[in-house]
Amino acid sequence: MTGTTTARTDEIRAPDWKPDDLLGRLTLGELLFSNDYRVIALKTILTSLVMLALGGLFALTFRTELALPDIQFLGARPYLGLLTVHGMIMVFGFLIPIVLAVCYYLLPGSLKTGRLHWAGTAQASYWLLVLAAVLLIIGRPDFTWTVYAPMSLRVGGDLVWMGYVAVILVGVSEFLAGLVLLRNVLAWKGRWGEMPLMGWGMLSEAALLLLSTPLLGAVGLFLLTDWLGVTSLFDPARGGSTTTFLWMFWFYGHPAVYLPLVPAIAILYTLLPRFLGRPMWSYASGVVAFMLLVALSFVVFHHHFQPDVTRHTWVQRAFQILTLFIFIPSTLHVFNWIASLWQDRIPASARAALPFKFIIGSIFFLILGGVTGYLNAQISVDSEFIHNTYWIPAHFHAMFLGFCGQMAVAGIYYLYPYFTGRMYDERLGNAHFWLWQLGIFAKVMLMYALGYAYFPRWVVDYLPLAEWTTAQLWLTVAAYAIGLGFILFIVNLAVSARRGARAPDDPWPVADIEADFGKAAAPAAK
């Protein structure tokens, strides 16, 4: 008997908790300040969905402007302001918090701790992030989400300092979240070789957060002090160095790519065996892939500013090779998922379950974003062709929205009966699913097409070239399809919380035969 027997058995065990109308019986004070891990998770999910709504609204605004060439209603400064707030809210206010929130709910059950240790620290992390979002929206900086110096020291108006403070607060918030995750993983009482893959994922996430976020806080702090005239670390007009900024920011910025990715992978490792009714194909490869992902994520950041280097030496070549190496852990994860799906028949209950459908869609977009990311590592191709074109946002929209965002949605649909005691509406859920699959796929592929046609990033106006205008128009249509899917998602969650069928004790039974599934999953009467 191997040392991973317990972990592999626990992968398919039904959770100990039962569906509960948690949302309906909470007071506002309890929702805001309770240290119950379920409430912290619920509160963070709700806040992240508000952030998604705001970020999506900003995106639809500037995407409407970009549907046609010439300036319609949005000038360059308002466009860059919306683009900045959209990017920062989506990454820091939606993607990272929402996948962590789902993990906050799943982690105590996975590790058998029954509670979230250091819940007060998790609360502090949440409120700092809310404060950062408020400052960001009020300040409306227009220096893009990468806050590149010296541009970020020259633009933004009198309230730009709010953007710098928001960056500092995000760094502190994420660092505190890393402490919470590390503390909870260390609370595991079993053997390390038997710890569920959710635990390994959270250990990896804790390492990423604790090692990278101090640099983000430092970048925000030095931008603020440079702007105030106290220091001159990043301002070349006063002897500062933009290269210093690039190395500091991207030492955080590339691990930041994995801050939503790793929890999304951990959610997938938790939900997939539950729906399949069998353990993952390989426990060991999942652990190794998590560890490799953490190690390599800190040694590939230079490819984010390859075009800044005029003479490529062994340093640049080393970063190029290391960037190619990071395909190894990603491929290990994907192969593990496909092998788990392939090794036996997929139960009818899984094929009918909406969270499972979003899991499959997520895997597809991770593959799509991953294989096209290969070109990002190539110095010549990246520097001369794709770096400042729509190819790059196509890549990270596939990874972030297509994989991470959809895995968060899979987690929300899975946890919905545990939050409300009811099931969601299947028809609305399936409409949401297909609008997102088609909308995100069209959005990503059209962005790739625009990148291939050299369409530049960060521009509000463009020449009326046929290869640009048609793609931009349909890209806007795709964005509205995604927005419509989100509206159906929210309506479904809100209406079903009161009118949905009551959830059975096990909302996600595993059944191989259609007739058996119908009997096992039949919800109680309203």
C-alpha positions in Angstrom: 0.0 0.0 0.0 1.5 3.3 -1.0 1.8 6.4 1.2 -0.7 8.3 -1.0 -3.6 5.9 -0.4 -5.4 8.2 2.1 -5.1 11.2 -0.2 -6.4 9.3 -3.2 -9.3 8.0 -1.3 -10.2 11.4 0.1 -10.3 12.8 -3.4 -13.7 11.2 -4.1 -15.2 11.3 -0.6 -18.4 13.4 -0.4 -17.9 16.4 1.9 -19.1 16.2 5.5 -21.1 19.5 5.3 -24.6 19.6 4.0 -26.5 22.2 1.9 -27.4 25.2 4.1 -29.2 28.5 3.5 -26.2 30.3 4.9 -26.9 33.4 2.8 -30.5 33.7 3.9 -29.9 33.6 7.6 -26.8 35.9 7.8 -27.2 39.4 9.2 -25.3 42.2 7.5 -23.0 42.4 10.5 -22.3 38.6 10.4 -21.6 38.8 6.6 -19.1 41.6 7.0 -17.3 40.5 10.2 -17.9 36.8 11.0 -14.7 34.7 11.1 -16.6 31.6 10.0 -14.6 30.4 7.0 -17.8 29.9 5.0 -18.8 33.5 5.5 -15.4 34.8 4.6 -15.5 32.8 1.4 -19.1 33.9 0.6 -18.3 37.6 1.3 -15.2 37.5 -0.8 -17.0 35.8 -3.7 -19.8 38.4 -3.6 -17.3 41.2 -3.6 -15.3 39.7 -6.4 -18.4 39.4 -8.5 -19.1 43.1 -7.9 -15.5 43.8 -9.1 -16.1 41.6 -12.2 -19.2 43.7 -12.9 -17.3 46.9 -12.6 -14.3 45.7 -14.6 -16.5 44.3 -17.2 -18.5 47.5 -17.5 -15.3 49.5 -18.0 -14.2 47.0 -20.7 -17.5 47.2 -22.5 -17.2 51.0 -22.5 -13.8 51.2 -24.2 -14.6 48.1 -26.3 -17.6 50.0 -27.7 -15.2 52.8 -28.6 -12.9 50.4 -30.3 -15.6 48.8 -32.4 -15.0 51.3 -35.1 -12.0 53.4 -36.2 -11.7 57.1 -35.3 -12.8 58.6 -32.0 -16.5 58.1 -31.2 -17.0 59.3 -27.7 -13.9 58.4 -25.6 -10.6 60.4 -25.8 -7.1 59.0 -25.1 -6.9 59.9 -21.5 -10.3 58.5 -20.4 -9.6 55.4 -22.5 -6.3 54.8 -20.7 -8.0 55.5 -17.4 -10.7 52.9 -18.0 -8.1 50.4 -19.3 -6.0 50.9 -16.2 -8.8 50.4 -13.7 -10.2 47.5 -15.8 -6.9 45.7 -15.7 -6.1 46.3 -12.0 -9.6 45.5 -10.8 -9.9 42.3 -12.9 -6.5 40.9 -11.7 -6.4 42.1 -8.1 -10.1 42.6 -7.3 -11.6 39.7 -9.2 -9.3 36.9 -10.4 -7.0 36.4 -7.4 -9.6 37.0 -4.6 -12.3 34.8 -6.1 -10.2 31.7 -6.6 -8.8 32.2 -3.2 -12.3 32.5 -1.7 -13.4 29.2 -3.2 -10.2 27.6 -1.8 -10.9 29.2 1.6 -14.2 27.2 1.6 -12.7 23.9 0.3 -9.5 23.9 2.3 -10.8 23.1 5.9 -12.7 20.2 4.5 -9.8 18.9 2.4 -7.3 19.1 5.3 -9.8 18.0 7.9 -9.2 21.1 10.1 -12.8 22.1 10.3 -12.0 25.8 10.3 -9.8 28.4 8.7 -6.9 29.2 11.0 -6.0 32.9 11.3 -9.4 34.0 10.1 -8.8 37.4 11.5 -5.8 37.8 9.2 -8.0 36.7 6.2 -10.4 39.4 7.3 -7.7 42.1 7.3 -6.5 40.9 3.8 -10.1 41.3 2.5 -10.7 44.8 3.9 -7.3 46.1 2.7 -8.2 44.9 -0.8 -11.6 46.6 -0.7 -9.9 49.8 0.4 -7.4 49.5 -2.5 -10.3 49.1 -5.0 -12.0 52.2 -3.6 -8.8 54.3 -3.9 -8.2 53.0 -7.4 -11.7 53.9 -8.6 -11.6 57.4 -7.0 -8.1 58.1 -8.2 -8.6 56.8 -11.7 -4.9 56.6 -12.7 -4.2 56.2 -16.4 -0.8 54.5 -16.3 -2.0 51.0 -17.2 -2.0 48.0 -14.7 1.8 47.6 -15.1 2.4 51.1 -13.6 5.5 51.5 -15.8 7.9 54.2 -14.6 8.6 57.0 -15.5 5.2 57.2 -17.3 3.3 56.4 -14.1 5.2 59.4 -12.4 4.1 61.8 -15.2 0.4 61.1 -15.7 -2.6 60.5 -13.5 -3.4 64.0 -12.2 -3.5 65.2 -8.6 -5.1 62.0 -7.3 -2.6 59.6 -8.8 -1.1 59.0 -5.4 -4.3 57.0 -4.7 -3.1 54.5 -7.3 0.3 54.1 -5.7 -1.3 53.6 -2.3 -3.7 51.0 -3.9 -0.6 49.1 -5.2 0.9 49.1 -1.7 -2.4 47.9 -0.1 -2.7 45.1 -2.7 0.8 43.9 -1.9 0.1 43.9 1.9 -3.3 42.2 1.3 -1.8 39.4 -0.8 1.0 38.9 1.7 -1.5 38.4 4.5 -3.4 35.9 2.4 -0.2 34.0 1.9 0.3 33.8 5.7 -3.2 32.5 6.1 -2.7 29.7 3.5 0.7 28.7 5.0 -0.8 28.5 8.5 -3.6 26.3 7.3 -1.4 23.9 5.3 0.9 23.6 8.4 -2.2 22.6 10.4 -2.4 19.3 8.3 -1.9 16.4 10.8 -1.3 13.6 8.4 1.7 12.6 6.4 2.9 15.0 3.7 2.7 12.2 1.2 -1.0 11.9 2.0 -2.0 15.5 1.9 -4.7 16.2 -0.7 -3.6 18.1 -3.8 -5.6 21.1 -2.6 -3.1 21.3 0.3 -0.2 21.2 -2.1 -1.8 23.8 -4.3 -2.3 26.1 -1.3 1.3 25.5 -0.1 2.5 26.6 -3.6 0.2 29.6 -3.5 1.5 30.6 -0.1 5.1 30.5 -1.4 4.2 32.6 -4.4 2.4 35.2 -2.3 5.0 35.4 0.5 8.0 35.6 -1.8 6.7 38.0 -4.5 4.3 40.4 -2.9 6.9 42.4 -0.8 8.3 43.6 -4.2 4.9 44.8 -5.3 4.5 46.8 -2.0 8.0 48.2 -2.5 7.2 49.3 -6.0 4.1 51.1 -4.9 6.0 52.7 -2.0 8.9 54.0 -4.1 6.5 55.3 -6.8 4.8 57.3 -4.1 8.0 58.6 -2.6 9.4 59.4 -6.1 6.2 61.3 -6.9 6.5 63.2 -3.7 10.1 64.0 -4.5 11.5 62.2 -1.4 13.4 59.6 -3.5 14.4 59.1 -7.1 14.7 55.4 -7.5 12.6 55.0 -10.6 12.8 58.6 -12.1 15.5 58.9 -14.7 15.1 62.7 -14.8 16.6 62.7 -11.2 19.1 59.9 -11.5 16.7 56.9 -11.1 16.6 53.8 -13.2 13.7 52.3 -15.2 15.6 49.0 -15.3 15.4 48.8 -11.6 11.7 49.3 -11.8 11.4 46.5 -14.4 13.3 44.0 -12.4 11.5 44.8 -9.2 8.0 44.9 -10.7 8.3 41.8 -12.8 9.9 39.8 -10.1 6.4 40.1 -8.6 4.6 40.4 -11.9 5.4 37.0 -13.4 4.6 35.0 -10.2 1.5 37.2 -10.2 0.4 35.4 -13.3 0.3 32.2 -11.3 -1.5 33.7 -8.3 -4.9 33.1 -9.8 -3.7 30.1 -11.8 -2.5 27.9 -8.9 -5.7 28.1 -6.8 -7.7 27.5 -10.0 -5.6 24.3 -10.5 -6.2 23.3 -6.9 -10.0 23.8 -7.3 -9.9 21.6 -10.4 -8.0 18.9 -8.5 -10.6 19.0 -5.8 -13.7 19.0 -8.0 -12.7 16.7 -10.8 -12.4 13.5 -8.8 -15.6 14.3 -7.0 -17.5 14.4 -10.3 -15.7 11.4 -11.8 -16.1 9.3 -8.7 -12.5 8.1 -9.0 -9.1 9.5 -7.9 -6.8 11.5 -10.1 -4.7 9.5 -12.5 -1.5 10.6 -10.8 -1.1 12.1 -7.3 2.7 12.4 -7.5 2.8 14.3 -10.8 0.4 16.8 -9.4 2.6 17.4 -6.4 5.8 17.7 -8.6 4.0 20.0 -11.0 3.0 22.4 -8.2 6.6 22.5 -6.9 8.1 23.0 -10.3 5.6 25.8 -11.1 6.6 27.7 -8.0 10.4 27.3 -8.6 10.3 28.2 -12.2 7.8 31.1 -11.8 10.6 33.2 -10.2 13.2 32.7 -12.9 11.3 33.6 -16.1 10.2 37.2 -15.4 12.7 38.8 -17.8 10.7 37.8 -20.9 8.2 40.5 -19.9 10.7 43.2 -20.9 12.8 41.5 -23.6 12.3 44.4 -26.1 13.8 46.8 -23.5 17.2 45.1 -24.0 19.2 46.2 -27.1 21.9 43.6 -26.7 21.0 40.0 -25.8 23.6 38.1 -23.8 23.7 34.8 -22.0 21.3 36.3 -19.3 18.5 36.8 -21.9 19.2 33.4 -23.4 19.0 31.8 -19.9 15.6 33.4 -19.3 14.4 32.3 -22.7 15.3 28.7 -21.9 13.8 28.8 -18.4 10.6 30.2 -19.9 10.4 27.2 -22.1 11.0 24.9 -19.1 7.9 26.3 -17.4 5.8 24.4 -20.0 6.8 21.2 -18.1 4.7 21.6 -15.0 1.8 23.0 -16.9 1.9 20.0 -19.2 2.1 17.6 -16.3 -1.1 19.1 -14.9 -3.0 19.0 -18.2 -1.8 15.4 -18.9 -3.0 14.4 -15.4 -6.4 15.9 -16.0 -6.8 14.3 -19.5 -5.6 10.9 -18.3 -8.1 11.1 -15.4 -10.9 11.8 -17.8 -9.7 9.1 -20.3 -9.0 6.2 -18.0 -12.7 5.3 -17.6 -16.2 6.3 -18.7 -17.3 9.7 -17.6 -20.4 9.3 -15.4 -23.7 10.6 -16.6 -24.0 12.7 -13.5 -20.8 14.5 -14.4 -21.8 15.1 -18.0 -25.0 16.7 -16.7 -23.4 18.8 -14.0 -22.8 22.5 -14.9 -19.6 22.8 -12.8 -18.1 19.9 -14.7 -18.9 21.5 -18.0 -17.0 24.7 -16.8 -14.1 22.5 -15.8 -13.9 21.0 -19.3 -14.1 24.5 -20.8 -11.4 25.7 -18.5 -9.0 22.9 -19.5 -9.5 23.8 -23.2 -8.7 27.4 -22.7 -5.6 26.6 -20.6 -4.3 24.5 -23.5 -5.2 27.2 -26.0 -3.4 29.9 -24.0 -0.5 27.7 -23.1 0.5 26.5 -26.6 0.3 30.0 -28.0 2.3 31.3 -25.1 5.3 29.4 -26.6 6.0 32.4 -28.8 6.3 34.7 -25.8 9.6 33.0 -24.8 11.3 33.6 -28.2 13.4 36.7 -28.0 13.3 37.7 -31.6 9.7 36.9 -32.2 8.6 38.5 -29.0 10.7 41.7 -29.4 10.0 42.3 -33.1 6.5 41.0 -33.5 4.1 40.2 -30.7 5.2 42.0 -27.5 3.2 45.2 -28.0 0.4 43.7 -30.1 -2.9 42.2 -29.2 -1.2 38.8 -29.2 -0.3 39.3 -25.5 -3.7 40.2 -24.2 -5.1 37.3 -26.2 -2.7 35.0 -24.4 -3.6 36.2 -20.9 -7.3 36.5 -21.5 -7.3 32.8 -22.5 -5.4 31.9 -19.3 -7.1 34.4 -16.9 -10.7 34.5 -18.1 -10.8 31.3 -20.0 -9.2 29.1 -17.3 -9.0 30.9 -14.0 -12.3 32.8 -14.3 -14.2 29.8 -15.4 -12.7 27.6 -12.7 -13.9 30.1 -10.2 -17.4 30.0 -11.8 -17.2 26.1 -11.6 -16.4 26.5 -7.9 -19.3 28.9 -7.3 -21.8 26.6 -9.0 -20.5 23.7 -7.0 -20.8 25.6 -3.7 -24.1 27.2 -4.5 -26.3 24.7 -2.7 -24.0 24.9 0.3 -24.5 28.7 0.4 -28.2 28.8 -0.3 -29.7 25.3 0.3 -31.1 25.4 -3.2 -30.1 24.4 -6.7 -29.5 26.9 -9.5 -31.7 27.0 -12.7 -30.2 24.6 -15.2 -31.4 26.4 -18.3 -30.0 29.7 -17.3 -26.8 28.0 -16.2 -26.3 26.3 -19.6 -27.1 29.5 -21.4 -24.4 31.2 -19.4 -22.0 28.3 -20.1 -22.4 28.5 -23.9 -22.3 32.3 -24.1 -19.0 32.2 -22.2 -17.5 29.4 -24.2 -18.4 31.0 -27.6 -17.7 34.6 -26.4 -14.4 33.9 -24.8 -13.2 31.7 -27.7 -14.2 34.4 -30.2 -12.6 37.1 -28.1 -9.3 35.3 -27.7 -9.0 34.2 -31.3 -9.9 37.6 -32.7 -7.2 39.1 -30.4 -4.7 36.6 -31.8 -5.7 37.5 -35.3 -5.3 41.2 -34.5 -1.9 40.5 -32.9 -0.9 38.6 -36.1 -1.9 41.7 -38.1 0.3 43.9 -35.9 -2.6 45.7 -34.1 -0.9 47.6 -31.2 -1.9 47.5 -27.6 -3.1 50.6 -25.6 -4.5 52.6 -28.5 -7.9 54.2 -28.7 -7.9 55.0 -32.4 -6.6 53.1 -35.4 -6.4 53.2 -39.2 -9.4 51.7 -41.1 -7.5 48.7 -42.4 -9.7 45.8 -43.3 -7.8 43.2 -41.2 -8.3 45.5 -38.2 -11.8 46.9 -38.5 -13.7 43.6 -39.0 -11.9 41.9 -36.2 -12.4 44.8 -33.8 -16.1 45.0 -34.6 -16.6 41.2 -33.9 -14.4 41.4 -30.9 -16.8 43.9 -29.4 -19.7 41.6 -30.2 -17.9 38.8 -28.4 -17.4 41.0 -25.4 -21.1 41.8 -25.2 -21.8 38.0 -25.4 -19.6 37.5 -22.4 -21.4 40.4 -20.6 -24.8 38.8 -21.4 -23.6 35.5 -20.0 -22.5 37.3 -16.8 -25.9 38.9 -16.4 -27.6 35.5 -16.8 -25.2 34.1 -14.2 -26.1 36.8 -11.6 -29.8 36.6 -12.3 -29.6 32.8 -11.9 -27.8 33.1 -8.6 -30.1 35.8 -7.2 -33.4 34.2 -8.3 -32.5 30.6 -7.5 -31.6 31.6 -4.0 -35.3 32.0 -3.3 -37.0 30.0 -6.0 -34.7 27.2 -6.8 -35.4 23.6 -6.0 -34.2 22.6 -2.6 -30.9 20.8 -2.7 -30.6 17.2 -1.6 -28.1 16.2 1.1 -25.6 15.3 -1.6 -26.1 17.8 -4.5 -23.5 16.0 -6.6 -24.1 12.2 -6.5 -22.0 10.1 -8.9 -24.1 7.8 -11.1 -23.0 5.9 -14.2 -26.5 5.3 -15.7 -28.9 8.0 -16.8 -31.8 6.5 -15.0 -29.8 6.0 -11.8 -28.6 9.6 -12.0 -32.2 10.9 -12.3 -33.2 9.0 -9.1 -30.1 10.0 -7.1 -30.1 13.7 -8.0 -33.8 14.4 -7.8 -34.1 17.4 -5.5 -36.5 17.7 -2.7 -39.8 19.4 -3.3 -39.9 23.2 -2.9 
